[in-house]
Structures are given as structure tokens and as C-alpha cells.
Amino acid sequence: MSTFPVLRVGTILAVTDVARSVAFYRDLLGFTVDALYEDPAYATLVRNGVRLSLAEQGHPAPDFPGRVMTVPADQSPTAVVLVLEVADALGVHADLAAAGATFLADPYSPPWGGCRFFVVDPDGYAIELEQNA
């Protein structure tokens, strides 16, 4: 078992338009822009210790050989879901609805308690906003 320290956990999403995605995550979900790069387009955003990076799709990198990040053409077989835990899921849902967000379905209260719903970003990624029981 490895015991190296991890300072922060994050994820990188391939996006079709970095500026549009930055606006979504910043303005709708409250992330703060930490860094912006132009060639290739790339952004790093942060919120509550979480790092979310947005990479313009289709750019190879020498340290990522044989792989190119792309936005999935079909979002129905979902490979990743970004989860944001919130204190008041229904309140957040109402705020996002008023701001024009797109949802997959109405808020859901599972049998084990809590409440969750999924908002969709400009490239079709599902973001779960969840209130624990």
C-alpha cells in the first residue's frame, strides 16, 4: 500500500468550448477560476478544495501518449459524474432552475434519505447535486 500524501483531488473534463464551460461552472455552480491558458485552451477552477480542469478536446500531449481527450458523442453511457454535496438540494435546484439550468429529471429522494438531482453542463456531462440524509 502506498502512503504518499495527496494534497487535493481533481478531475479534467474534455470540452468543446473552454470559455463557455468556464462560464457555466463559474456562474452557475460557483467555481472560481484559478488559471486560464490559451494554446491549447485550458482552465483550472476550484471550489471547496476541489480542482476541476477543462481541456479543449482533441489536443495530444507528450506526457499522455496514445490518448486524446474528447467529449463523448453519446452521453447516455455515462463514464463519469461530478458530484457536489450541498446542504439544501431543493433550494439549489430552485436557484439553478431560475438561472436557466438544464436538468435530467426532477429532484429525487431515494429510500435511504437525502435528495439529489442532475444538472447538465454545455457538453452534456451530468453533475449530481446531492444532499445527504
Summary of the structure (lengths in Angstrom):
residues: 133
radius of gyration: 16.0
end to end distance: 32.4
largest distance: 47.4
contacts: 324
relative contact order: 0.19
helix: 16%
strand: 33%
